[in-house]
């Protein structure tokens, strides 16, 4: 399965685009962690690998302005600290 296939199965999470194959890993990780359920998160980790998802998450949360909700940042910082 490609990232584009993964996204096409979850079009409701990517309402701002029709170019599902052209989305970066950063956009996909952000949308799934913010708006997806744990099944989506597990499938994303199976697709990209936990280290890649953690790397993208950390890169996107080490900025001044972030698009993650505070409770999501807290949860996944702890999650990736333990498992990645």
mmCIF file of the N, C-alpha and C atoms, coordinates in Angstrom:
data_MODEL
# 
_entry.id   MODEL 
# 
loop_
_atom_site.group_PDB 
_atom_site.id 
_atom_site.type_symbol 
_atom_site.label_atom_id 
_atom_site.label_alt_id 
_atom_site.label_comp_id 
_atom_site.label_asym_id 
_atom_site.label_entity_id 
_atom_site.label_seq_id 
_atom_site.pdbx_PDB_ins_code 
_atom_site.Cartn_x 
_atom_site.Cartn_y 
_atom_site.Cartn_z 
_atom_site.occupancy 
_atom_site.B_iso_or_equiv 
_atom_site.pdbx_formal_charge 
_atom_site.auth_seq_id 
_atom_site.auth_comp_id 
_atom_site.auth_asym_id 
_atom_site.auth_atom_id 
_atom_site.pdbx_PDB_model_num 
ATOM 1   N N  . UNK A 1 1  ? 0.841   -1.175 0.000  1.00 0.00 ? 1  UNK A N  1 
ATOM 2   C CA . UNK A 1 1  ? 0.000   0.000  0.000  1.00 0.00 ? 1  UNK A CA 1 
ATOM 3   C C  . UNK A 1 1  ? 0.885   1.237  0.000  1.00 0.00 ? 1  UNK A C  1 
ATOM 4   N N  . UNK A 1 2  ? 0.524   2.213  -0.791 1.00 0.00 ? 2  UNK A N  1 
ATOM 5   C CA . UNK A 1 2  ? 1.258   3.472  -0.840 1.00 0.00 ? 2  UNK A CA 1 
ATOM 6   C C  . UNK A 1 2  ? 0.575   4.500  0.067  1.00 0.00 ? 2  UNK A C  1 
ATOM 7   N N  . UNK A 1 3  ? 1.258   5.600  0.281  1.00 0.00 ? 3  UNK A N  1 
ATOM 8   C CA . UNK A 1 3  ? 0.678   6.674  1.082  1.00 0.00 ? 3  UNK A CA 1 
ATOM 9   C C  . UNK A 1 3  ? -0.571  7.226  0.408  1.00 0.00 ? 3  UNK A C  1 
ATOM 10  N N  . UNK A 1 4  ? -0.556  7.324  -0.916 1.00 0.00 ? 4  UNK A N  1 
ATOM 11  C CA . UNK A 1 4  ? -1.723  7.797  -1.650 1.00 0.00 ? 4  UNK A CA 1 
ATOM 12  C C  . UNK A 1 4  ? -2.928  6.894  -1.447 1.00 0.00 ? 4  UNK A C  1 
ATOM 13  N N  . UNK A 1 5  ? -2.715  5.578  -1.478 1.00 0.00 ? 5  UNK A N  1 
ATOM 14  C CA . UNK A 1 5  ? -3.812  4.627  -1.229 1.00 0.00 ? 5  UNK A CA 1 
ATOM 15  C C  . UNK A 1 5  ? -4.344  4.771  0.196  1.00 0.00 ? 5  UNK A C  1 
ATOM 16  N N  . UNK A 1 6  ? -3.433  4.939  1.134  1.00 0.00 ? 6  UNK A N  1 
ATOM 17  C CA . UNK A 1 6  ? -3.806  5.117  2.539  1.00 0.00 ? 6  UNK A CA 1 
ATOM 18  C C  . UNK A 1 6  ? -4.687  6.354  2.704  1.00 0.00 ? 6  UNK A C  1 
ATOM 19  N N  . UNK A 1 7  ? -4.301  7.437  2.054  1.00 0.00 ? 7  UNK A N  1 
ATOM 20  C CA . UNK A 1 7  ? -5.041  8.695  2.153  1.00 0.00 ? 7  UNK A CA 1 
ATOM 21  C C  . UNK A 1 7  ? -6.395  8.581  1.453  1.00 0.00 ? 7  UNK A C  1 
ATOM 22  N N  . UNK A 1 8  ? -6.443  7.931  0.305  1.00 0.00 ? 8  UNK A N  1 
ATOM 23  C CA . UNK A 1 8  ? -7.699  7.803  -0.441 1.00 0.00 ? 8  UNK A CA 1 
ATOM 24  C C  . UNK A 1 8  ? -8.767  7.057  0.353  1.00 0.00 ? 8  UNK A C  1 
ATOM 25  N N  . UNK A 1 9  ? -8.350  6.165  1.233  1.00 0.00 ? 9  UNK A N  1 
ATOM 26  C CA . UNK A 1 9  ? -9.308  5.451  2.087  1.00 0.00 ? 9  UNK A CA 1 
ATOM 27  C C  . UNK A 1 9  ? -9.832  6.344  3.206  1.00 0.00 ? 9  UNK A C  1 
ATOM 28  N N  . UNK A 1 10 ? -9.199  7.496  3.419  1.00 0.00 ? 10 UNK A N  1 
ATOM 29  C CA . UNK A 1 10 ? -9.573  8.414  4.499  1.00 0.00 ? 10 UNK A CA 1 
ATOM 30  C C  . UNK A 1 10 ? -9.766  9.824  3.962  1.00 0.00 ? 10 UNK A C  1 
ATOM 31  N N  . UNK A 1 11 ? -10.487 9.950  2.868  1.00 0.00 ? 11 UNK A N  1 
ATOM 32  C CA . UNK A 1 11 ? -10.694 11.252 2.227  1.00 0.00 ? 11 UNK A CA 1 
ATOM 33  C C  . UNK A 1 11 ? -11.325 12.270 3.166  1.00 0.00 ? 11 UNK A C  1 
ATOM 34  N N  . UNK A 1 12 ? -12.118 11.806 4.113  1.00 0.00 ? 12 UNK A N  1 
ATOM 35  C CA . UNK A 1 12 ? -12.789 12.717 5.040  1.00 0.00 ? 12 UNK A CA 1 
ATOM 36  C C  . UNK A 1 12 ? -11.799 13.457 5.947  1.00 0.00 ? 12 UNK A C  1 
ATOM 37  N N  . UNK A 1 13 ? -10.588 12.963 6.075  1.00 0.00 ? 13 UNK A N  1 
ATOM 38  C CA . UNK A 1 13 ? -9.571  13.636 6.884  1.00 0.00 ? 13 UNK A CA 1 
ATOM 39  C C  . UNK A 1 13 ? -8.753  14.638 6.074  1.00 0.00 ? 13 UNK A C  1 
ATOM 40  N N  . UNK A 1 14 ? -8.871  14.577 4.749  1.00 0.00 ? 14 UNK A N  1 
ATOM 41  C CA . UNK A 1 14 ? -8.074  15.433 3.859  1.00 0.00 ? 14 UNK A CA 1 
ATOM 42  C C  . UNK A 1 14 ? -9.021  16.228 2.958  1.00 0.00 ? 14 UNK A C  1 
ATOM 43  N N  . UNK A 1 15 ? -9.862  17.018 3.578  1.00 0.00 ? 15 UNK A N  1 
ATOM 44  C CA . UNK A 1 15 ? -10.909 17.722 2.853  1.00 0.00 ? 15 UNK A CA 1 
ATOM 45  C C  . UNK A 1 15 ? -10.388 18.884 2.012  1.00 0.00 ? 15 UNK A C  1 
ATOM 46  N N  . UNK A 1 16 ? -9.168  19.325 2.240  1.00 0.00 ? 16 UNK A N  1 
ATOM 47  C CA . UNK A 1 16 ? -8.661  20.521 1.565  1.00 0.00 ? 16 UNK A CA 1 
ATOM 48  C C  . UNK A 1 16 ? -7.954  20.229 0.245  1.00 0.00 ? 16 UNK A C  1 
ATOM 49  N N  . UNK A 1 17 ? -7.937  18.991 -0.201 1.00 0.00 ? 17 UNK A N  1 
ATOM 50  C CA . UNK A 1 17 ? -7.217  18.661 -1.427 1.00 0.00 ? 17 UNK A CA 1 
ATOM 51  C C  . UNK A 1 17 ? -7.920  17.550 -2.188 1.00 0.00 ? 17 UNK A C  1 
ATOM 52  N N  . UNK A 1 18 ? -7.622  17.492 -3.470 1.00 0.00 ? 18 UNK A N  1 
ATOM 53  C CA . UNK A 1 18 ? -8.056  16.371 -4.308 1.00 0.00 ? 18 UNK A CA 1 
ATOM 54  C C  . UNK A 1 18 ? -6.841  15.595 -4.812 1.00 0.00 ? 18 UNK A C  1 
ATOM 55  N N  . UNK A 1 19 ? -5.642  16.132 -4.551 1.00 0.00 ? 19 UNK A N  1 
ATOM 56  C CA . UNK A 1 19 ? -4.387  15.513 -4.987 1.00 0.00 ? 19 UNK A CA 1 
ATOM 57  C C  . UNK A 1 19 ? -3.858  14.626 -3.864 1.00 0.00 ? 19 UNK A C  1 
ATOM 58  N N  . UNK A 1 20 ? -4.460  13.474 -3.700 1.00 0.00 ? 20 UNK A N  1 
ATOM 59  C CA . UNK A 1 20 ? -4.113  12.599 -2.585 1.00 0.00 ? 20 UNK A CA 1 
ATOM 60  C C  . UNK A 1 20 ? -2.733  11.970 -2.736 1.00 0.00 ? 20 UNK A C  1 
ATOM 61  N N  . UNK A 1 21 ? -2.277  11.768 -3.958 1.00 0.00 ? 21 UNK A N  1 
ATOM 62  C CA . UNK A 1 21 ? -0.965  11.159 -4.176 1.00 0.00 ? 21 UNK A CA 1 
ATOM 63  C C  . UNK A 1 21 ? 0.177   12.146 -3.953 1.00 0.00 ? 21 UNK A C  1 
ATOM 64  N N  . UNK A 1 22 ? -0.108  13.443 -3.986 1.00 0.00 ? 22 UNK A N  1 
ATOM 65  C CA . UNK A 1 22 ? 0.936   14.449 -3.882 1.00 0.00 ? 22 UNK A CA 1 
ATOM 66  C C  . UNK A 1 22 ? 1.172   14.970 -2.479 1.00 0.00 ? 22 UNK A C  1 
ATOM 67  N N  . UNK A 1 23 ? 0.525   14.397 -1.486 1.00 0.00 ? 23 UNK A N  1 
ATOM 68  C CA . UNK A 1 23 ? 0.684   14.883 -0.110 1.00 0.00 ? 23 UNK A CA 1 
ATOM 69  C C  . UNK A 1 23 ? 1.995   14.393 0.496  1.00 0.00 ? 23 UNK A C  1 
ATOM 70  N N  . UNK A 1 24 ? 2.627   15.269 1.243  1.00 0.00 ? 24 UNK A N  1 
ATOM 71  C CA . UNK A 1 24 ? 3.879   14.896 1.901  1.00 0.00 ? 24 UNK A CA 1 
ATOM 72  C C  . UNK A 1 24 ? 3.585   14.059 3.141  1.00 0.00 ? 24 UNK A C  1 
ATOM 73  N N  . UNK A 1 25 ? 4.607   13.387 3.630  1.00 0.00 ? 25 UNK A N  1 
ATOM 74  C CA . UNK A 1 25 ? 4.454   12.601 4.856  1.00 0.00 ? 25 UNK A CA 1 
ATOM 75  C C  . UNK A 1 25 ? 4.069   13.493 6.036  1.00 0.00 ? 25 UNK A C  1 
ATOM 76  N N  . UNK A 1 26 ? 4.572   14.719 6.052  1.00 0.00 ? 26 UNK A N  1 
ATOM 77  C CA . UNK A 1 26 ? 4.241   15.641 7.136  1.00 0.00 ? 26 UNK A CA 1 
ATOM 78  C C  . UNK A 1 26 ? 2.764   15.951 7.198  1.00 0.00 ? 26 UNK A C  1 
ATOM 79  N N  . UNK A 1 27 ? 2.155   16.177 6.053  1.00 0.00 ? 27 UNK A N  1 
ATOM 80  C CA . UNK A 1 27 ? 0.720   16.471 5.995  1.00 0.00 ? 27 UNK A CA 1 
ATOM 81  C C  . UNK A 1 27 ? -0.081  15.249 6.415  1.00 0.00 ? 27 UNK A C  1 
ATOM 82  N N  . UNK A 1 28 ? 0.319   14.083 5.950  1.00 0.00 ? 28 UNK A N  1 
ATOM 83  C CA . UNK A 1 28 ? -0.403  12.847 6.274  1.00 0.00 ? 28 UNK A CA 1 
ATOM 84  C C  . UNK A 1 28 ? -0.307  12.551 7.765  1.00 0.00 ? 28 UNK A C  1 
ATOM 85  N N  . UNK A 1 29 ? 0.883   12.640 8.321  1.00 0.00 ? 29 UNK A N  1 
ATOM 86  C CA . UNK A 1 29 ? 1.070   12.371 9.758  1.00 0.00 ? 29 UNK A CA 1 
ATOM 87  C C  . UNK A 1 29 ? 0.255   13.359 10.587 1.00 0.00 ? 29 UNK A C  1 
ATOM 88  N N  . UNK A 1 30 ? 0.313   14.621 10.233 1.00 0.00 ? 30 UNK A N  1 
ATOM 89  C CA . UNK A 1 30 ? -0.428  15.638 10.989 1.00 0.00 ? 30 UNK A CA 1 
ATOM 90  C C  . UNK A 1 30 ? -1.927  15.371 10.967 1.00 0.00 ? 30 UNK A C  1 
ATOM 91  N N  . UNK A 1 31 ? -2.476  15.073 9.812  1.00 0.00 ? 31 UNK A N  1 
ATOM 92  C CA . UNK A 1 31 ? -3.920  14.831 9.704  1.00 0.00 ? 31 UNK A CA 1 
ATOM 93  C C  . UNK A 1 31 ? -4.340  13.584 10.472 1.00 0.00 ? 31 UNK A C  1 
ATOM 94  N N  . UNK A 1 32 ? -3.559  12.522 10.356 1.00 0.00 ? 32 UNK A N  1 
ATOM 95  C CA . UNK A 1 32 ? -3.927  11.273 11.033 1.00 0.00 ? 32 UNK A CA 1 
ATOM 96  C C  . UNK A 1 32 ? -3.816  11.424 12.550 1.00 0.00 ? 32 UNK A C  1 
ATOM 97  N N  . UNK A 1 33 ? -2.740  12.031 13.033 1.00 0.00 ? 33 UNK A N  1 
ATOM 98  C CA . UNK A 1 33 ? -2.585  12.177 14.484 1.00 0.00 ? 33 UNK A CA 1 
ATOM 99  C C  . UNK A 1 33 ? -3.623  13.140 15.062 1.00 0.00 ? 33 UNK A C  1 
ATOM 100 N N  . UNK A 1 34 ? -3.946  14.199 14.331 1.00 0.00 ? 34 UNK A N  1 
ATOM 101 C CA . UNK A 1 34 ? -4.916  15.174 14.818 1.00 0.00 ? 34 UNK A CA 1 
ATOM 102 C C  . UNK A 1 34 ? -6.356  14.687 14.727 1.00 0.00 ? 34 UNK A C  1 
ATOM 103 N N  . UNK A 1 35 ? -6.722  14.051 13.620 1.00 0.00 ? 35 UNK A N  1 
ATOM 104 C CA . UNK A 1 35 ? -8.131  13.785 13.351 1.00 0.00 ? 35 UNK A CA 1 
ATOM 105 C C  . UNK A 1 35 ? -8.494  12.309 13.209 1.00 0.00 ? 35 UNK A C  1 
ATOM 106 N N  . UNK A 1 36 ? -7.506  11.449 13.060 1.00 0.00 ? 36 UNK A N  1 
ATOM 107 C CA . UNK A 1 36 ? -7.793  10.031 12.888 1.00 0.00 ? 36 UNK A CA 1 
ATOM 108 C C  . UNK A 1 36 ? -8.021  9.338  14.213 1.00 0.00 ? 36 UNK A C  1 
ATOM 109 N N  . UNK A 1 37 ? -8.436  8.086  14.133 1.00 0.00 ? 37 UNK A N  1 
ATOM 110 C CA . UNK A 1 37 ? -8.586  7.292  15.349 1.00 0.00 ? 37 UNK A CA 1 
ATOM 111 C C  . UNK A 1 37 ? -7.355  6.390  15.502 1.00 0.00 ? 37 UNK A C  1 
ATOM 112 N N  . UNK A 1 38 ? -7.330  5.606  16.567 1.00 0.00 ? 38 UNK A N  1 
ATOM 113 C CA . UNK A 1 38 ? -6.142  4.788  16.831 1.00 0.00 ? 38 UNK A CA 1 
ATOM 114 C C  . UNK A 1 38 ? -5.923  3.727  15.750 1.00 0.00 ? 38 UNK A C  1 
ATOM 115 N N  . UNK A 1 39 ? -6.980  3.258  15.121 1.00 0.00 ? 39 UNK A N  1 
ATOM 116 C CA . UNK A 1 39 ? -6.816  2.314  14.010 1.00 0.00 ? 39 UNK A CA 1 
ATOM 117 C C  . UNK A 1 39 ? -6.050  2.981  12.871 1.00 0.00 ? 39 UNK A C  1 
ATOM 118 N N  . UNK A 1 40 ? -6.389  4.231  12.567 1.00 0.00 ? 40 UNK A N  1 
ATOM 119 C CA . UNK A 1 40 ? -5.677  4.976  11.531 1.00 0.00 ? 40 UNK A CA 1 
ATOM 120 C C  . UNK A 1 40 ? -4.211  5.168  11.915 1.00 0.00 ? 40 UNK A C  1 
ATOM 121 N N  . UNK A 1 41 ? -3.962  5.473  13.184 1.00 0.00 ? 41 UNK A N  1 
ATOM 122 C CA . UNK A 1 41 ? -2.588  5.676  13.659 1.00 0.00 ? 41 UNK A CA 1 
ATOM 123 C C  . UNK A 1 41 ? -1.787  4.386  13.525 1.00 0.00 ? 41 UNK A C  1 
ATOM 124 N N  . UNK A 1 42 ? -2.381  3.262  13.912 1.00 0.00 ? 42 UNK A N  1 
ATOM 125 C CA . UNK A 1 42 ? -1.681  1.975  13.792 1.00 0.00 ? 42 UNK A CA 1 
ATOM 126 C C  . UNK A 1 42 ? -1.359  1.649  12.337 1.00 0.00 ? 42 UNK A C  1 
ATOM 127 N N  . UNK A 1 43 ? -2.307  1.908  11.440 1.00 0.00 ? 43 UNK A N  1 
ATOM 128 C CA . UNK A 1 43 ? -2.067  1.638  10.017 1.00 0.00 ? 43 UNK A CA 1 
ATOM 129 C C  . UNK A 1 43 ? -0.998  2.567  9.451  1.00 0.00 ? 43 UNK A C  1 
ATOM 130 N N  . UNK A 1 44 ? -0.990  3.823  9.891  1.00 0.00 ? 44 UNK A N  1 
ATOM 131 C CA . UNK A 1 44 ? 0.045   4.762  9.452  1.00 0.00 ? 44 UNK A CA 1 
ATOM 132 C C  . UNK A 1 44 ? 1.419   4.289  9.919  1.00 0.00 ? 44 UNK A C  1 
ATOM 133 N N  . UNK A 1 45 ? 1.515   3.843  11.164 1.00 0.00 ? 45 UNK A N  1 
ATOM 134 C CA . UNK A 1 45 ? 2.783   3.344  11.694 1.00 0.00 ? 45 UNK A CA 1 
ATOM 135 C C  . UNK A 1 45 ? 3.214   2.093  10.951 1.00 0.00 ? 45 UNK A C  1 
ATOM 136 N N  . UNK A 1 46 ? 2.264   1.229  10.607 1.00 0.00 ? 46 UNK A N  1 
ATOM 137 C CA . UNK A 1 46 ? 2.600   0.030  9.835  1.00 0.00 ? 46 UNK A CA 1 
ATOM 138 C C  . UNK A 1 46 ? 3.090   0.396  8.436  1.00 0.00 ? 46 UNK A C  1 
ATOM 139 N N  . UNK A 1 47 ? 2.546   1.465  7.867  1.00 0.00 ? 47 UNK A N  1 
ATOM 140 C CA . UNK A 1 47 ? 2.927   1.890  6.523  1.00 0.00 ? 47 UNK A CA 1 
ATOM 141 C C  . UNK A 1 47 ? 4.284   2.590  6.503  1.00 0.00 ? 47 UNK A C  1 
ATOM 142 N N  . UNK A 1 48 ? 4.463   3.578  7.367  1.00 0.00 ? 48 UNK A N  1 
ATOM 143 C CA . UNK A 1 48 ? 5.690   4.394  7.348  1.00 0.00 ? 48 UNK A CA 1 
ATOM 144 C C  . UNK A 1 48 ? 6.757   3.909  8.326  1.00 0.00 ? 48 UNK A C  1 
ATOM 145 N N  . UNK A 1 49 ? 6.368   3.227  9.370  1.00 0.00 ? 49 UNK A N  1 
ATOM 146 C CA . UNK A 1 49 ? 7.295   2.837  10.422 1.00 0.00 ? 49 UNK A CA 1 
ATOM 147 C C  . UNK A 1 49 ? 7.227   3.837  11.563 1.00 0.00 ? 49 UNK A C  1 
ATOM 148 N N  . UNK A 1 50 ? 7.373   3.339  12.769 1.00 0.00 ? 50 UNK A N  1 
ATOM 149 C CA . UNK A 1 50 ? 7.219   4.205  13.939 1.00 0.00 ? 50 UNK A CA 1 
ATOM 150 C C  . UNK A 1 50 ? 8.316   5.264  14.019 1.00 0.00 ? 50 UNK A C  1 
ATOM 151 N N  . UNK A 1 51 ? 9.510   4.919  13.585 1.00 0.00 ? 51 UNK A N  1 
ATOM 152 C CA . UNK A 1 51 ? 10.596  5.909  13.640 1.00 0.00 ? 51 UNK A CA 1 
ATOM 153 C C  . UNK A 1 51 ? 10.364  7.052  12.677 1.00 0.00 ? 51 UNK A C  1 
ATOM 154 N N  . UNK A 1 52 ? 9.850   6.765  11.489 1.00 0.00 ? 52 UNK A N  1 
ATOM 155 C CA . UNK A 1 52 ? 9.568   7.817  10.505 1.00 0.00 ? 52 UNK A CA 1 
ATOM 156 C C  . UNK A 1 52 ? 8.422   8.707  10.991 1.00 0.00 ? 52 UNK A C  1 
ATOM 157 N N  . UNK A 1 53 ? 7.371   8.109  11.522 1.00 0.00 ? 53 UNK A N  1 
ATOM 158 C CA . UNK A 1 53 ? 6.246   8.899  12.039 1.00 0.00 ? 53 UNK A CA 1 
ATOM 159 C C  . UNK A 1 53 ? 6.715   9.776  13.195 1.00 0.00 ? 53 UNK A C  1 
ATOM 160 N N  . UNK A 1 54 ? 7.512   9.226  14.089 1.00 0.00 ? 54 UNK A N  1 
ATOM 161 C CA . UNK A 1 54 ? 8.037   10.001 15.215 1.00 0.00 ? 54 UNK A CA 1 
ATOM 162 C C  . UNK A 1 54 ? 8.944   11.127 14.730 1.00 0.00 ? 54 UNK A C  1 
ATOM 163 N N  . UNK A 1 55 ? 9.765   10.850 13.724 1.00 0.00 ? 55 UNK A N  1 
ATOM 164 C CA . UNK A 1 55 ? 10.665  11.873 13.176 1.00 0.00 ? 55 UNK A CA 1 
ATOM 165 C C  . UNK A 1 55 ? 9.875   13.029 12.574 1.00 0.00 ? 55 UNK A C  1 
ATOM 166 N N  . UNK A 1 56 ? 8.854   12.722 11.808 1.00 0.00 ? 56 UNK A N  1 
ATOM 167 C CA . UNK A 1 56 ? 8.012   13.753 11.192 1.00 0.00 ? 56 UNK A CA 1 
ATOM 168 C C  . UNK A 1 56 ? 7.275   14.539 12.270 1.00 0.00 ? 56 UNK A C  1 
ATOM 169 N N  . UNK A 1 57 ? 6.726   13.835 13.252 1.00 0.00 ? 57 UNK A N  1 
ATOM 170 C CA . UNK A 1 57 ? 6.021   14.499 14.355 1.00 0.00 ? 57 UNK A CA 1 
ATOM 171 C C  . UNK A 1 57 ? 6.948   15.442 15.107 1.00 0.00 ? 57 UNK A C  1 
ATOM 172 N N  . UNK A 1 58 ? 8.121   14.983 15.452 1.00 0.00 ? 58 UNK A N  1 
ATOM 173 C CA . UNK A 1 58 ? 9.065   15.824 16.211 1.00 0.00 ? 58 UNK A CA 1 
ATOM 174 C C  . UNK A 1 58 ? 9.510   17.037 15.393 1.00 0.00 ? 58 UNK A C  1 
ATOM 175 N N  . UNK A 1 59 ? 9.734   16.839 14.102 1.00 0.00 ? 59 UNK A N  1 
ATOM 176 C CA . UNK A 1 59 ? 10.132  17.965 13.254 1.00 0.00 ? 59 UNK A CA 1 
ATOM 177 C C  . UNK A 1 59 ? 9.027   19.018 13.181 1.00 0.00 ? 59 UNK A C  1 
ATOM 178 N N  . UNK A 1 60 ? 7.786   18.573 13.159 1.00 0.00 ? 60 UNK A N  1 
ATOM 179 C CA . UNK A 1 60 ? 6.667   19.508 13.049 1.00 0.00 ? 60 UNK A CA 1 
ATOM 180 C C  . UNK A 1 60 ? 6.245   20.116 14.376 1.00 0.00 ? 60 UNK A C  1 
ATOM 181 N N  . UNK A 1 61 ? 6.694   19.576 15.485 1.00 0.00 ? 61 UNK A N  1 
ATOM 182 C CA . UNK A 1 61 ? 6.329   20.142 16.790 1.00 0.00 ? 61 UNK A CA 1 
ATOM 183 C C  . UNK A 1 61 ? 7.477   20.907 17.437 1.00 0.00 ? 61 UNK A C  1 
ATOM 184 N N  . UNK A 1 62 ? 8.611   20.987 16.790 1.00 0.00 ? 62 UNK A N  1 
ATOM 185 C CA . UNK A 1 62 ? 9.742   21.755 17.314 1.00 0.00 ? 62 UNK A CA 1 
ATOM 186 C C  . UNK A 1 62 ? 9.836   23.114 16.648 1.00 0.00 ? 62 UNK A C  1 
ATOM 187 N N  . UNK A 1 63 ? 8.681   23.674 16.323 1.00 0.00 ? 63 UNK A N  1 
ATOM 188 C CA . UNK A 1 63 ? 8.612   24.998 15.715 1.00 0.00 ? 63 UNK A CA 1 
ATOM 189 C C  . UNK A 1 63 ? 7.804   25.907 16.637 1.00 0.00 ? 63 UNK A C  1 
ATOM 190 N N  . UNK A 1 64 ? 7.819   27.185 16.340 1.00 0.00 ? 64 UNK A N  1 
ATOM 191 C CA . UNK A 1 64 ? 7.056   28.137 17.141 1.00 0.00 ? 64 UNK A CA 1 
ATOM 192 C C  . UNK A 1 64 ? 5.561   27.922 16.921 1.00 0.00 ? 64 UNK A C  1 
ATOM 193 N N  . UNK A 1 65 ? 5.153   27.842 15.677 1.00 0.00 ? 65 UNK A N  1 
ATOM 194 C CA . UNK A 1 65 ? 3.738   27.653 15.367 1.00 0.00 ? 65 UNK A CA 1 
ATOM 195 C C  . UNK A 1 65 ? 3.522   26.217 14.905 1.00 0.00 ? 65 UNK A C  1 
ATOM 196 N N  . UNK A 1 66 ? 2.628   25.524 15.562 1.00 0.00 ? 66 UNK A N  1 
ATOM 197 C CA . UNK A 1 66 ? 2.337   24.145 15.175 1.00 0.00 ? 66 UNK A CA 1 
ATOM 198 C C  . UNK A 1 66 ? 0.837   23.995 14.948 1.00 0.00 ? 66 UNK A C  1 
ATOM 199 N N  . UNK A 1 67 ? 0.458   22.995 14.176 1.00 0.00 ? 67 UNK A N  1 
ATOM 200 C CA . UNK A 1 67 ? -0.943  22.760 13.846 1.00 0.00 ? 67 UNK A CA 1 
ATOM 201 C C  . UNK A 1 67 ? -1.553  21.615 14.641 1.00 0.00 ? 67 UNK A C  1 
ATOM 202 N N  . UNK A 1 68 ? -0.809  21.049 15.554 1.00 0.00 ? 68 UNK A N  1 
ATOM 203 C CA . UNK A 1 68 ? -1.326  19.975 16.390 1.00 0.00 ? 68 UNK A CA 1 
ATOM 204 C C  . UNK A 1 68 ? -2.050  20.571 17.585 1.00 0.00 ? 68 UNK A C  1 
ATOM 205 N N  . UNK A 1 69 ? -3.111  19.901 18.013 1.00 0.00 ? 69 UNK A N  1 
ATOM 206 C CA . UNK A 1 69 ? -3.799  20.324 19.227 1.00 0.00 ? 69 UNK A CA 1 
ATOM 207 C C  . UNK A 1 69 ? -2.913  19.997 20.425 1.00 0.00 ? 69 UNK A C  1 
ATOM 208 N N  . UNK A 1 70 ? -2.989  20.781 21.499 1.00 0.00 ? 70 UNK A N  1 
ATOM 209 C CA . UNK A 1 70 ? -2.105  20.571 22.660 1.00 0.00 ? 70 UNK A CA 1 
ATOM 210 C C  . UNK A 1 70 ? -2.185  19.173 23.257 1.00 0.00 ? 70 UNK A C  1 
ATOM 211 N N  . UNK A 1 71 ? -3.381  18.607 23.352 1.00 0.00 ? 71 UNK A N  1 
ATOM 212 C CA . UNK A 1 71 ? -3.516  17.269 23.929 1.00 0.00 ? 71 UNK A CA 1 
ATOM 213 C C  . UNK A 1 71 ? -2.900  16.203 23.032 1.00 0.00 ? 71 UNK A C  1 
ATOM 214 N N  . UNK A 1 72 ? -2.904  16.431 21.722 1.00 0.00 ? 72 UNK A N  1 
ATOM 215 C CA . UNK A 1 72 ? -2.280  15.509 20.770 1.00 0.00 ? 72 UNK A CA 1 
ATOM 216 C C  . UNK A 1 72 ? -0.763  15.569 20.920 1.00 0.00 ? 72 UNK A C  1 
ATOM 217 N N  . UNK A 1 73 ? -0.231  16.773 21.046 1.00 0.00 ? 73 UNK A N  1 
ATOM 218 C CA . UNK A 1 73 ? 1.217   16.940 21.233 1.00 0.00 ? 73 UNK A CA 1 
ATOM 219 C C  . UNK A 1 73 ? 1.661   16.222 22.501 1.00 0.00 ? 73 UNK A C  1 
ATOM 220 N N  . UNK A 1 74 ? 0.940   16.428 23.574 1.00 0.00 ? 74 UNK A N  1 
ATOM 221 C CA . UNK A 1 74 ? 1.294   15.802 24.840 1.00 0.00 ? 74 UNK A CA 1 
ATOM 222 C C  . UNK A 1 74 ? 1.255   14.277 24.725 1.00 0.00 ? 74 UNK A C  1 
ATOM 223 N N  . UNK A 1 75 ? 0.166   13.749 24.209 1.00 0.00 ? 75 UNK A N  1 
ATOM 224 C CA . UNK A 1 75 ? 0.009   12.295 24.120 1.00 0.00 ? 75 UNK A CA 1 
ATOM 225 C C  . UNK A 1 75 ? 1.097   11.671 23.257 1.00 0.00 ? 75 UNK A C  1 
ATOM 226 N N  . UNK A 1 76 ? 1.305   12.193 22.048 1.00 0.00 ? 76 UNK A N  1 
ATOM 227 C CA . UNK A 1 76 ? 2.254   11.559 21.138 1.00 0.00 ? 76 UNK A CA 1 
ATOM 228 C C  . UNK A 1 76 ? 3.710   11.831 21.500 1.00 0.00 ? 76 UNK A C  1 
ATOM 229 N N  . UNK A 1 77 ? 4.001   12.898 22.219 1.00 0.00 ? 77 UNK A N  1 
ATOM 230 C CA . UNK A 1 77 ? 5.364   13.057 22.742 1.00 0.00 ? 77 UNK A CA 1 
ATOM 231 C C  . UNK A 1 77 ? 5.680   11.922 23.705 1.00 0.00 ? 77 UNK A C  1 
ATOM 232 N N  . UNK A 1 78 ? 4.741   11.643 24.595 1.00 0.00 ? 78 UNK A N  1 
ATOM 233 C CA . UNK A 1 78 ? 4.933   10.540 25.539 1.00 0.00 ? 78 UNK A CA 1 
ATOM 234 C C  . UNK A 1 78 ? 4.956   9.194  24.821 1.00 0.00 ? 78 UNK A C  1 
ATOM 235 N N  . UNK A 1 79 ? 4.080   8.998  23.859 1.00 0.00 ? 79 UNK A N  1 
ATOM 236 C CA . UNK A 1 79 ? 3.978   7.753  23.110 1.00 0.00 ? 79 UNK A CA 1 
ATOM 237 C C  . UNK A 1 79 ? 5.281   7.464  22.354 1.00 0.00 ? 79 UNK A C  1 
ATOM 238 N N  . UNK A 1 80 ? 5.768   8.458  21.606 1.00 0.00 ? 80 UNK A N  1 
ATOM 239 C CA . UNK A 1 80 ? 6.988   8.249  20.822 1.00 0.00 ? 80 UNK A CA 1 
ATOM 240 C C  . UNK A 1 80 ? 8.222   8.185  21.708 1.00 0.00 ? 80 UNK A C  1 
ATOM 241 N N  . UNK A 1 81 ? 8.201   8.855  22.838 1.00 0.00 ? 81 UNK A N  1 
ATOM 242 C CA . UNK A 1 81 ? 9.326   8.760  23.774 1.00 0.00 ? 81 UNK A CA 1 
ATOM 243 C C  . UNK A 1 81 ? 9.446   7.333  24.277 1.00 0.00 ? 81 UNK A C  1 
ATOM 244 N N  . UNK A 1 82 ? 8.328   6.676  24.482 1.00 0.00 ? 82 UNK A N  1 
ATOM 245 C CA . UNK A 1 82 ? 8.354   5.315  25.011 1.00 0.00 ? 82 UNK A CA 1 
ATOM 246 C C  . UNK A 1 82 ? 8.611   4.276  23.925 1.00 0.00 ? 82 UNK A C  1 
ATOM 247 N N  . UNK A 1 83 ? 8.001   4.428  22.739 1.00 0.00 ? 83 UNK A N  1 
ATOM 248 C CA . UNK A 1 83 ? 8.018   3.363  21.742 1.00 0.00 ? 83 UNK A CA 1 
ATOM 249 C C  . UNK A 1 83 ? 8.917   3.604  20.547 1.00 0.00 ? 83 UNK A C  1 
ATOM 250 N N  . UNK A 1 84 ? 9.376   4.830  20.329 1.00 0.00 ? 84 UNK A N  1 
ATOM 251 C CA . UNK A 1 84 ? 10.184  5.072  19.124 1.00 0.00 ? 84 UNK A CA 1 
ATOM 252 C C  . UNK A 1 84 ? 11.629  5.249  19.490 1.00 0.00 ? 84 UNK A C  1 
# 
